[in-house]
Amino acid sequence: MNAEIYGFGFAISLLFVGTILHLIRKRKLREQYALLWLALGMAMMVLSLFPSLLEDMARTLHVIYAPSLLYFIGLMGVLFLLLHQTIAVSSLTQKLISLTQTTALKQEQLYRLQLRVEELEGLSGQDRPGGVLQTQEETCGYKRLDDSLQTLEESTGYERPAGSRHKPSDFREVR
């Protein structure tokens, strides 16, 4: 009977490791996290092939009932995995905050440039105060500003609706 239980345990361990490898191949599990799961699967295989290892470890650590040592090792393994995942989530949260702030700053910069373009478009072709028309230098400045606006639109991934002119309300959208 013991041999059947150990064989069943080994089959489950083998299935577990196979599932982890399958998830890695399908890119559903990153290698960085898979190493911990593979180590757990290998430990399960070793303990199911050599059950005397658990009893020897229990005797060495003065644990009277060997399966309780197995539960303790399992609990410590789960806590270690939980800590590892918490660290990963914290790191990703910090990156998300940084990306959100950067996007907000880019959108605000885009909005301010848009207002400036609107201001310049409103004055182009009209007489300016004092009867002076737009000079060549001002036209070049408008061109640079429009190029900057286009670069910002591309870097933030914003696409203006077809046929629309620059509208500040378009640039207030947060995706």
Backbone as JSON Lines, residues from 0, in Angstrom:
{"i":0,"aa":"M","n":[0.82,-1.19,0.0],"ca":[0.0,0.0,0.0],"c":[0.87,1.26,0.0]}
{"i":1,"aa":"N","n":[1.95,1.28,0.8],"ca":[2.82,2.44,0.85],"c":[3.4,2.76,-0.51]}
{"i":2,"aa":"A","n":[3.8,1.73,-1.25],"ca":[4.39,1.95,-2.58],"c":[3.37,2.6,-3.51]}
{"i":3,"aa":"E","n":[2.1,2.23,-3.41],"ca":[1.06,2.82,-4.25],"c":[0.87,4.3,-3.93]}
{"i":4,"aa":"I","n":[0.87,4.64,-2.66],"ca":[0.71,6.03,-2.25],"c":[1.89,6.86,-2.72]}
{"i":5,"aa":"Y","n":[3.1,6.34,-2.56],"ca":[4.28,7.08,-3.01],"c":[4.29,7.22,-4.52]}
{"i":6,"aa":"G","n":[3.88,6.18,-5.22],"ca":[3.77,6.26,-6.69],"c":[2.75,7.29,-7.12]}
{"i":7,"aa":"F","n":[1.61,7.33,-6.42],"ca":[0.59,8.33,-6.72],"c":[1.12,9.75,-6.46]}
{"i":8,"aa":"G","n":[1.83,9.91,-5.35],"ca":[2.43,11.21,-5.02],"c":[3.43,11.65,-6.09]}
{"i":9,"aa":"F","n":[4.22,10.69,-6.58],"ca":[5.19,11.0,-7.63],"c":[4.47,11.4,-8.92]}
{"i":10,"aa":"A","n":[3.4,10.69,-9.27],"ca":[2.64,11.02,-10.48],"c":[2.04,12.43,-10.39]}
{"i":11,"aa":"I","n":[1.51,12.77,-9.22],"ca":[0.96,14.12,-9.02],"c":[2.07,15.16,-9.15]}
{"i":12,"aa":"S","n":[3.23,14.9,-8.56],"ca":[4.37,15.81,-8.64],"c":[4.82,16.0,-10.09]}
{"i":13,"aa":"L","n":[4.87,14.91,-10.82],"ca":[5.27,14.95,-12.22],"c":[4.26,15.75,-13.04]}
{"i":14,"aa":"L","n":[2.99,15.55,-12.77],"ca":[1.94,16.31,-13.45],"c":[2.05,17.8,-13.12]}
{"i":15,"aa":"F","n":[2.36,18.11,-11.86],"ca":[2.53,19.49,-11.43],"c":[3.68,20.16,-12.19]}
{"i":16,"aa":"V","n":[4.83,19.5,-12.24],"ca":[5.99,20.06,-12.95],"c":[5.69,20.19,-14.44]}
{"i":17,"aa":"G","n":[5.02,19.2,-15.01],"ca":[4.63,19.27,-16.42],"c":[3.71,20.45,-16.7]}
{"i":18,"aa":"T","n":[2.78,20.7,-15.8],"ca":[1.87,21.84,-15.96],"c":[2.64,23.16,-15.91]}
{"i":19,"aa":"I","n":[3.58,23.27,-14.99],"ca":[4.4,24.49,-14.89],"c":[5.19,24.7,-16.18]}
{"i":20,"aa":"L","n":[5.81,23.64,-16.69],"ca":[6.57,23.76,-17.94],"c":[5.66,24.14,-19.11]}
{"i":21,"aa":"H","n":[4.46,23.59,-19.14],"ca":[3.5,23.93,-20.19],"c":[3.12,25.42,-20.11]}
{"i":22,"aa":"L","n":[2.88,25.9,-18.91],"ca":[2.53,27.32,-18.73],"c":[3.68,28.23,-19.14]}
{"i":23,"aa":"I","n":[4.9,27.81,-18.91],"ca":[6.06,28.6,-19.34],"c":[6.13,28.65,-20.86]}
{"i":24,"aa":"R","n":[5.95,27.5,-21.49],"ca":[6.02,27.43,-22.96],"c":[4.93,28.26,-23.62]}
{"i":25,"aa":"K","n":[3.76,28.31,-23.0],"ca":[2.64,29.09,-23.54],"c":[2.72,30.56,-23.14]}
{"i":26,"aa":"R","n":[3.77,30.92,-22.42],"ca":[4.0,32.29,-21.95],"c":[2.89,32.8,-21.04]}
{"i":27,"aa":"K","n":[2.3,31.89,-20.28],"ca":[1.29,32.28,-19.29],"c":[1.92,32.46,-17.92]}
{"i":28,"aa":"L","n":[3.14,31.96,-17.76],"ca":[3.87,32.07,-16.51],"c":[5.3,32.47,-16.84]}
{"i":29,"aa":"R","n":[5.75,33.56,-16.25],"ca":[7.11,34.02,-16.52],"c":[8.11,33.15,-15.8]}
{"i":30,"aa":"E","n":[9.29,33.03,-16.4],"ca":[10.34,32.18,-15.85],"c":[10.73,32.62,-14.44]}
{"i":31,"aa":"Q","n":[10.7,33.92,-14.23],"ca":[11.07,34.49,-12.94],"c":[10.24,33.89,-11.8]}
{"i":32,"aa":"Y","n":[8.94,33.71,-12.03],"ca":[8.07,33.15,-11.01],"c":[8.03,31.63,-11.07]}
{"i":33,"aa":"A","n":[8.28,31.09,-12.24],"ca":[8.2,29.65,-12.44],"c":[9.28,28.91,-11.68]}
{"i":34,"aa":"L","n":[10.42,29.53,-11.45],"ca":[11.51,28.86,-10.74],"c":[11.07,28.39,-9.35]}
{"i":35,"aa":"L","n":[10.33,29.23,-8.67],"ca":[9.84,28.84,-7.34],"c":[8.89,27.65,-7.44]}
{"i":36,"aa":"W","n":[8.0,27.69,-8.42],"ca":[7.04,26.59,-8.57],"c":[7.74,25.3,-9.0]}
{"i":37,"aa":"L","n":[8.74,25.44,-9.87],"ca":[9.49,24.24,-10.28],"c":[10.25,23.65,-9.09]}
{"i":38,"aa":"A","n":[10.82,24.5,-8.25],"ca":[11.52,24.01,-7.07],"c":[10.55,23.27,-6.15]}
{"i":39,"aa":"L","n":[9.35,23.81,-5.99],"ca":[8.34,23.14,-5.18],"c":[7.97,21.77,-5.77]}
{"i":40,"aa":"G","n":[7.79,21.72,-7.08],"ca":[7.48,20.46,-7.75],"c":[8.59,19.43,-7.61]}
{"i":41,"aa":"M","n":[9.84,19.89,-7.73],"ca":[10.98,18.98,-7.58],"c":[11.06,18.45,-6.14]}
{"i":42,"aa":"A","n":[10.81,19.32,-5.17],"ca":[10.82,18.88,-3.78],"c":[9.73,17.83,-3.54]}
{"i":43,"aa":"M","n":[8.57,18.04,-4.15],"ca":[7.48,17.06,-4.03],"c":[7.91,15.72,-4.63]}
{"i":44,"aa":"M","n":[8.6,15.77,-5.77],"ca":[9.05,14.53,-6.41],"c":[10.07,13.79,-5.55]}
{"i":45,"aa":"V","n":[11.04,14.54,-5.02],"ca":[12.09,13.91,-4.21],"c":[11.48,13.27,-2.97]}
{"i":46,"aa":"L","n":[10.57,13.97,-2.31],"ca":[9.95,13.41,-1.1],"c":[9.05,12.22,-1.41]}
{"i":47,"aa":"S","n":[8.44,12.21,-2.59],"ca":[7.6,11.05,-2.91],"c":[8.44,9.84,-3.35]}
{"i":48,"aa":"L","n":[9.62,10.09,-3.93],"ca":[10.51,8.98,-4.3],"c":[11.29,8.44,-3.11]}
{"i":49,"aa":"F","n":[11.68,9.33,-2.21],"ca":[12.47,8.95,-1.04],"c":[11.77,9.41,0.23]}
{"i":50,"aa":"P","n":[10.73,8.72,0.66],"ca":[9.98,9.15,1.86],"c":[10.81,9.05,3.13]}
{"i":51,"aa":"S","n":[11.86,8.27,3.1],"ca":[12.7,8.17,4.3],"c":[13.43,9.48,4.58]}
{"i":52,"aa":"L","n":[13.61,10.33,3.55],"ca":[14.24,11.64,3.76],"c":[13.43,12.47,4.75]}
{"i":53,"aa":"L","n":[12.12,12.44,4.62],"ca":[11.26,13.2,5.52],"c":[11.39,12.67,6.95]}
{"i":54,"aa":"E","n":[11.42,11.36,7.1],"ca":[11.56,10.77,8.43],"c":[12.93,11.08,9.03]}
{"i":55,"aa":"D","n":[13.98,11.06,8.21],"ca":[15.31,11.4,8.7],"c":[15.38,12.87,9.12]}
{"i":56,"aa":"M","n":[14.77,13.74,8.32],"ca":[14.76,15.16,8.67],"c":[13.98,15.37,9.97]}
{"i":57,"aa":"A","n":[12.88,14.66,10.13],"ca":[12.07,14.8,11.34],"c":[12.87,14.35,12.57]}
{"i":58,"aa":"R","n":[13.57,13.26,12.43],"ca":[14.4,12.78,13.55],"c":[15.5,13.79,13.88]}
{"i":59,"aa":"T","n":[16.15,14.33,12.85],"ca":[17.23,15.29,13.05],"c":[16.72,16.56,13.75]}
{"i":60,"aa":"L","n":[15.53,16.98,13.4],"ca":[14.96,18.2,13.98],"c":[14.13,17.93,15.23]}
{"i":61,"aa":"H","n":[14.14,16.69,15.69],"ca":[13.41,16.28,16.9],"c":[11.9,16.5,16.77]}
{"i":62,"aa":"V","n":[11.39,16.2,15.58],"ca":[9.95,16.25,15.36],"c":[9.43,14.83,15.49]}
{"i":63,"aa":"I","n":[8.45,14.65,16.35],"ca":[7.96,13.31,16.65],"c":[7.14,12.73,15.49]}
{"i":64,"aa":"Y","n":[6.29,13.54,14.9],"ca":[5.4,13.06,13.85],"c":[5.86,13.67,12.51]}
{"i":65,"aa":"A","n":[6.44,12.87,11.63],"ca":[7.06,13.33,10.39],"c":[6.09,14.1,9.47]}
{"i":66,"aa":"P","n":[4.83,13.67,9.31],"ca":[3.93,14.44,8.45],"c":[3.71,15.88,8.92]}
{"i":67,"aa":"S","n":[3.83,16.13,10.22],"ca":[3.69,17.51,10.7],"c":[4.86,18.36,10.2]}
{"i":68,"aa":"L","n":[6.03,17.76,10.04],"ca":[7.17,18.48,9.46],"c":[6.87,18.83,8.01]}
{"i":69,"aa":"L","n":[6.23,17.9,7.31],"ca":[5.85,18.16,5.92],"c":[4.88,19.34,5.84]}
{"i":70,"aa":"Y","n":[3.91,19.39,6.72],"ca":[2.98,20.51,6.76],"c":[3.7,21.82,7.06]}
{"i":71,"aa":"F","n":[4.64,21.76,7.99],"ca":[5.4,22.95,8.34],"c":[6.23,23.44,7.15]}
{"i":72,"aa":"I","n":[6.89,22.52,6.46],"ca":[7.69,22.89,5.28],"c":[6.77,23.48,4.2]}
{"i":73,"aa":"G","n":[5.62,22.88,4.02],"ca":[4.65,23.39,3.05],"c":[4.17,24.78,3.4]}
{"i":74,"aa":"L","n":[3.88,25.0,4.68],"ca":[3.44,26.32,5.12],"c":[4.53,27.36,4.89]}
{"i":75,"aa":"M","n":[5.77,27.02,5.22],"ca":[6.88,27.95,5.01],"c":[7.07,28.23,3.5]}
{"i":76,"aa":"G","n":[6.89,27.21,2.67],"ca":[6.99,27.4,1.22],"c":[5.92,28.35,0.7]}
{"i":77,"aa":"V","n":[4.69,28.18,1.19],"ca":[3.6,29.05,0.76],"c":[3.86,30.49,1.23]}
{"i":78,"aa":"L","n":[4.34,30.65,2.44],"ca":[4.65,32.0,2.93],"c":[5.76,32.65,2.11]}
{"i":79,"aa":"F","n":[6.75,31.85,1.72],"ca":[7.82,32.38,0.89],"c":[7.29,32.81,-0.48]}
{"i":80,"aa":"L","n":[6.43,31.99,-1.07],"ca":[5.82,32.35,-2.36],"c":[4.96,33.61,-2.22]}
{"i":81,"aa":"L","n":[4.23,33.71,-1.14],"ca":[3.4,34.89,-0.9],"c":[4.25,36.15,-0.77]}
{"i":82,"aa":"L","n":[5.35,36.04,-0.05],"ca":[6.26,37.19,0.08],"c":[6.83,37.59,-1.27]}
{"i":83,"aa":"H","n":[7.23,36.61,-2.06],"ca":[7.79,36.89,-3.38],"c":[6.75,37.6,-4.26]}
{"i":84,"aa":"Q","n":[5.52,37.14,-4.25],"ca":[4.47,37.75,-5.05],"c":[4.14,39.16,-4.55]}
{"i":85,"aa":"T","n":[4.18,39.37,-3.25],"ca":[3.91,40.69,-2.69],"c":[4.98,41.68,-3.13]}
{"i":86,"aa":"I","n":[6.22,41.26,-3.14],"ca":[7.31,42.12,-3.6],"c":[7.11,42.47,-5.07]}
{"i":87,"aa":"A","n":[6.72,41.5,-5.89],"ca":[6.48,41.76,-7.32],"c":[5.33,42.74,-7.51]}
{"i":88,"aa":"V","n":[4.25,42.58,-6.76],"ca":[3.1,43.48,-6.87],"c":[3.49,44.89,-6.43]}
{"i":89,"aa":"S","n":[4.27,45.02,-5.38],"ca":[4.71,46.33,-4.92],"c":[5.56,47.02,-5.98]}
{"i":90,"aa":"S","n":[6.44,46.28,-6.6],"ca":[7.28,46.84,-7.66],"c":[6.43,47.31,-8.84]}
{"i":91,"aa":"L","n":[5.48,46.5,-9.23],"ca":[4.61,46.87,-10.36],"c":[3.72,48.06,-10.01]}
{"i":92,"aa":"T","n":[3.28,48.15,-8.77],"ca":[2.48,49.29,-8.34],"c":[3.28,50.58,-8.45]}
{"i":93,"aa":"Q","n":[4.54,50.55,-8.03],"ca":[5.39,51.73,-8.12],"c":[5.61,52.12,-9.59]}
{"i":94,"aa":"K","n":[5.8,51.15,-10.45],"ca":[5.98,51.45,-11.88],"c":[4.7,52.05,-12.47]}
{"i":95,"aa":"L","n":[3.55,51.53,-12.06],"ca":[2.28,52.05,-12.55],"c":[2.07,53.49,-12.11]}
{"i":96,"aa":"I","n":[2.4,53.8,-10.88],"ca":[2.28,55.18,-10.38],"c":[3.17,56.11,-11.2]}
{"i":97,"aa":"S","n":[4.39,55.68,-11.43],"ca":[5.33,56.49,-12.21],"c":[4.83,56.71,-13.64]}
{"i":98,"aa":"L","n":[4.33,55.67,-14.28],"ca":[3.81,55.8,-15.64],"c":[2.57,56.71,-15.69]}
{"i":99,"aa":"T","n":[1.73,56.59,-14.69],"ca":[0.53,57.43,-14.64],"c":[0.9,58.9,-14.49]}
{"i":100,"aa":"Q","n":[1.86,59.18,-13.62],"ca":[2.3,60.56,-13.44],"c":[2.95,61.11,-14.71]}
{"i":101,"aa":"T","n":[3.77,60.3,-15.36],"ca":[4.41,60.73,-16.6],"c":[3.37,61.02,-17.67]}
{"i":102,"aa":"T","n":[2.38,60.16,-17.79],"ca":[1.31,60.36,-18.77],"c":[0.53,61.64,-18.48]}
{"i":103,"aa":"A","n":[0.23,61.88,-17.22],"ca":[-0.5,63.09,-16.85],"c":[0.31,64.34,-17.19]}
{"i":104,"aa":"L","n":[1.61,64.3,-16.93],"ca":[2.46,65.46,-17.25],"c":[2.53,65.67,-18.77]}
{"i":105,"aa":"K","n":[2.63,64.59,-19.52],"ca":[2.66,64.71,-20.99],"c":[1.34,65.27,-21.51]}
{"i":106,"aa":"Q","n":[0.22,64.83,-20.94],"ca":[-1.07,65.33,-21.38],"c":[-1.23,66.81,-21.04]}
{"i":107,"aa":"E","n":[-0.75,67.21,-19.89],"ca":[-0.82,68.62,-19.52],"c":[0.05,69.46,-20.44]}
{"i":108,"aa":"Q","n":[1.23,68.96,-20.76],"ca":[2.12,69.66,-21.68],"c":[1.47,69.76,-23.06]}
{"i":109,"aa":"L","n":[0.85,68.71,-23.5],"ca":[0.14,68.7,-24.77],"c":[-1.01,69.7,-24.76]}
{"i":110,"aa":"Y","n":[-1.73,69.75,-23.67],"ca":[-2.84,70.68,-23.54],"c":[-2.36,72.12,-23.62]}
{"i":111,"aa":"R","n":[-1.26,72.42,-22.91],"ca":[-0.73,73.79,-22.95],"c":[-0.24,74.17,-24.34]}
{"i":112,"aa":"L","n":[0.4,73.25,-25.02],"ca":[0.82,73.51,-26.4],"c":[-0.39,73.71,-27.3]}
{"i":113,"aa":"Q","n":[-1.43,72.95,-27.06],"ca":[-2.65,73.1,-27.84],"c":[-3.26,74.47,-27.65]}
{"i":114,"aa":"L","n":[-3.29,74.93,-26.41],"ca":[-3.81,76.27,-26.16],"c":[-2.98,77.33,-26.87]}
{"i":115,"aa":"R","n":[-1.68,77.13,-26.87],"ca":[-0.78,78.08,-27.54],"c":[-1.02,78.06,-29.05]}
{"i":116,"aa":"V","n":[-1.22,76.88,-29.63],"ca":[-1.51,76.77,-31.06],"c":[-2.83,77.46,-31.36]}
{"i":117,"aa":"E","n":[-3.83,77.24,-30.54],"ca":[-5.13,77.89,-30.72],"c":[-4.97,79.41,-30.7]}
{"i":118,"aa":"E","n":[-4.16,79.87,-29.78],"ca":[-3.92,81.31,-29.66],"c":[-3.26,81.83,-30.92]}
{"i":119,"aa":"L","n":[-2.26,81.12,-31.41],"ca":[-1.57,81.55,-32.63],"c":[-2.46,81.42,-33.86]}
{"i":120,"aa":"E","n":[-3.28,80.4,-33.95],"ca":[-4.2,80.24,-35.07],"c":[-5.24,81.35,-35.08]}
{"i":121,"aa":"G","n":[-5.66,81.76,-33.9],"ca":[-6.65,82.83,-33.8],"c":[-6.09,84.15,-34.29]}
{"i":122,"aa":"L","n":[-4.79,84.35,-34.17],"ca":[-4.17,85.59,-34.59],"c":[-3.64,85.53,-36.01]}
{"i":123,"aa":"S","n":[-3.49,84.36,-36.6],"ca":[-2.93,84.27,-37.95],"c":[-3.94,84.77,-38.97]}
{"i":124,"aa":"G","n":[-3.45,85.49,-39.97],"ca":[-4.31,86.01,-41.03],"c":[-5.08,87.24,-40.61]}
{"i":125,"aa":"Q","n":[-4.99,87.66,-39.38],"ca":[-5.69,88.85,-38.92],"c":[-4.66,89.93,-38.64]}
{"i":126,"aa":"D","n":[-5.13,91.13,-38.64],"ca":[-4.24,92.21,-38.22],"c":[-4.06,92.1,-36.73]}
{"i":127,"aa":"R","n":[-2.86,92.21,-36.3],"ca":[-2.59,92.16,-34.87],"c":[-2.76,93.57,-34.31]}
{"i":128,"aa":"P","n":[-2.83,93.63,-33.01],"ca":[-2.92,94.97,-32.42],"c":[-1.76,95.84,-32.9]}
{"i":129,"aa":"G","n":[-2.08,97.03,-33.33],"ca":[-1.04,97.93,-33.83],"c":[-0.92,97.84,-35.34]}
{"i":130,"aa":"G","n":[-1.73,97.02,-36.0],"ca":[-1.75,96.94,-37.45],"c":[-0.62,96.15,-38.07]}
{"i":131,"aa":"V","n":[0.11,95.33,-37.29],"ca":[1.24,94.58,-37.81],"c":[0.78,93.16,-38.13]}
{"i":132,"aa":"L","n":[1.07,92.7,-39.35],"ca":[0.75,91.32,-39.71],"c":[1.8,90.38,-39.15]}
{"i":133,"aa":"Q","n":[1.54,89.08,-39.2],"ca":[2.45,88.07,-38.67],"c":[3.76,88.1,-39.46]}
{"i":134,"aa":"T","n":[4.88,88.09,-38.73],"ca":[6.19,88.14,-39.37],"c":[6.65,86.73,-39.71]}
{"i":135,"aa":"Q","n":[7.73,86.65,-40.51],"ca":[8.29,85.36,-40.89],"c":[8.77,84.59,-39.66]}
{"i":136,"aa":"E","n":[9.39,85.28,-38.69],"ca":[9.88,84.62,-37.47],"c":[8.72,84.02,-36.68]}
{"i":137,"aa":"E","n":[7.61,84.72,-36.61],"ca":[6.46,84.21,-35.88],"c":[5.87,82.99,-36.58]}
{"i":138,"aa":"T","n":[5.88,83.01,-37.92],"ca":[5.38,81.86,-38.67],"c":[6.26,80.65,-38.41]}
{"i":139,"aa":"C","n":[7.58,80.82,-38.37],"ca":[8.49,79.72,-38.06],"c":[8.26,79.21,-36.64]}
{"i":140,"aa":"G","n":[7.99,80.13,-35.71],"ca":[7.7,79.74,-34.33],"c":[6.44,78.89,-34.26]}
{"i":141,"aa":"Y","n":[5.44,79.27,-35.07],"ca":[4.21,78.49,-35.12],"c":[4.49,77.1,-35.68]}
{"i":142,"aa":"K","n":[5.33,77.02,-36.69],"ca":[5.68,75.73,-37.29],"c":[6.37,74.83,-36.26]}
{"i":143,"aa":"R","n":[7.32,75.39,-35.5],"ca":[8.0,74.61,-34.47],"c":[7.02,74.15,-33.4]}
{"i":144,"aa":"L","n":[6.09,75.02,-33.04],"ca":[5.1,74.68,-32.02],"c":[4.19,73.56,-32.52]}
{"i":145,"aa":"D","n":[3.78,73.65,-33.79],"ca":[2.94,72.6,-34.36],"c":[3.69,71.28,-34.45]}
{"i":146,"aa":"D","n":[4.99,71.33,-34.8],"ca":[5.8,70.11,-34.81],"c":[5.91,69.51,-33.42]}
{"i":147,"aa":"S","n":[6.1,70.35,-32.41],"ca":[6.17,69.87,-31.03],"c":[4.87,69.22,-30.61]}
{"i":148,"aa":"L","n":[3.77,69.83,-31.03],"ca":[2.46,69.28,-30.71],"c":[2.28,67.9,-31.36]}
{"i":149,"aa":"Q","n":[2.7,67.78,-32.61],"ca":[2.58,66.5,-33.3],"c":[3.46,65.45,-32.62]}
{"i":150,"aa":"T","n":[4.67,65.81,-32.21],"ca":[5.56,64.88,-31.52],"c":[4.94,64.42,-30.21]}
{"i":151,"aa":"L","n":[4.36,65.35,-29.46],"ca":[3.71,64.98,-28.21],"c":[2.5,64.07,-28.46]}
{"i":152,"aa":"E","n":[1.74,64.35,-29.5],"ca":[0.6,63.49,-29.82],"c":[1.07,62.08,-30.1]}
{"i":153,"aa":"E","n":[2.17,61.95,-30.82],"ca":[2.69,60.63,-31.15],"c":[3.23,59.93,-29.91]}
{"i":154,"aa":"S","n":[3.92,60.66,-29.02],"ca":[4.52,60.03,-27.84],"c":[3.48,59.6,-26.82]}
{"i":155,"aa":"T","n":[2.34,60.29,-26.78],"ca":[1.3,59.91,-25.82],"c":[0.29,58.97,-26.44]}
{"i":156,"aa":"G","n":[0.37,58.77,-27.76],"ca":[-0.56,57.85,-28.4],"c":[-1.92,58.48,-28.65]}
{"i":157,"aa":"Y","n":[-2.03,59.81,-28.54],"ca":[-3.32,60.47,-28.75],"c":[-3.58,60.58,-30.24]}
{"i":158,"aa":"E","n":[-4.8,60.29,-30.65],"ca":[-5.2,60.46,-32.04],"c":[-6.39,61.39,-32.07]}
{"i":159,"aa":"R","n":[-6.26,62.48,-32.83],"ca":[-7.37,63.4,-32.98],"c":[-8.46,62.78,-33.83]}
{"i":160,"aa":"P","n":[-9.72,63.05,-33.53],"ca":[-10.79,62.56,-34.39],"c":[-10.62,63.11,-35.81]}
{"i":161,"aa":"A","n":[-10.96,62.32,-36.82],"ca":[-10.77,62.72,-38.21],"c":[-11.54,64.0,-38.51]}
{"i":162,"aa":"G","n":[-10.89,64.9,-39.21],"ca":[-11.52,66.15,-39.64],"c":[-11.6,67.21,-38.56]}
{"i":163,"aa":"S","n":[-11.12,66.96,-37.39],"ca":[-11.23,67.96,-36.33],"c":[-9.99,68.84,-36.31]}
{"i":164,"aa":"R","n":[-10.19,70.05,-35.9],"ca":[-9.08,70.97,-35.7],"c":[-8.62,70.81,-34.25]}
{"i":165,"aa":"H","n":[-7.62,71.53,-33.89],"ca":[-7.12,71.46,-32.52],"c":[-8.19,72.02,-31.59]}
{"i":166,"aa":"K","n":[-8.67,71.18,-30.68],"ca":[-9.62,71.63,-29.68],"c":[-9.07,71.27,-28.31]}
{"i":167,"aa":"P","n":[-8.95,72.24,-27.42],"ca":[-8.42,71.93,-26.08],"c":[-9.22,70.86,-25.37]}
{"i":168,"aa":"S","n":[-10.52,70.77,-25.64],"ca":[-11.33,69.76,-24.96],"c":[-10.91,68.35,-25.36]}
{"i":169,"aa":"D","n":[-10.37,68.19,-26.57],"ca":[-9.9,66.87,-27.01],"c":[-8.73,66.4,-26.17]}
{"i":170,"aa":"F","n":[-7.91,67.31,-25.72],"ca":[-6.68,66.94,-25.05],"c":[-6.86,66.8,-23.54]}
{"i":171,"aa":"R","n":[-8.02,67.04,-23.05],"ca":[-8.28,66.86,-21.62],"c":[-8.68,65.43,-21.31]}
{"i":172,"aa":"E","n":[-8.9,64.61,-22.35],"ca":[-9.32,63.23,-22.13],"c":[-8.18,62.44,-21.51]}
{"i":173,"aa":"V","n":[-8.5,61.62,-20.53],"ca":[-7.52,60.74,-19.91],"c":[-7.94,59.33,-20.24]}
{"i":174,"aa":"R","n":[-6.99,58.58,-20.83],"ca":[-7.31,57.2,-21.17],"c":[-6.78,56.28,-20.14]}
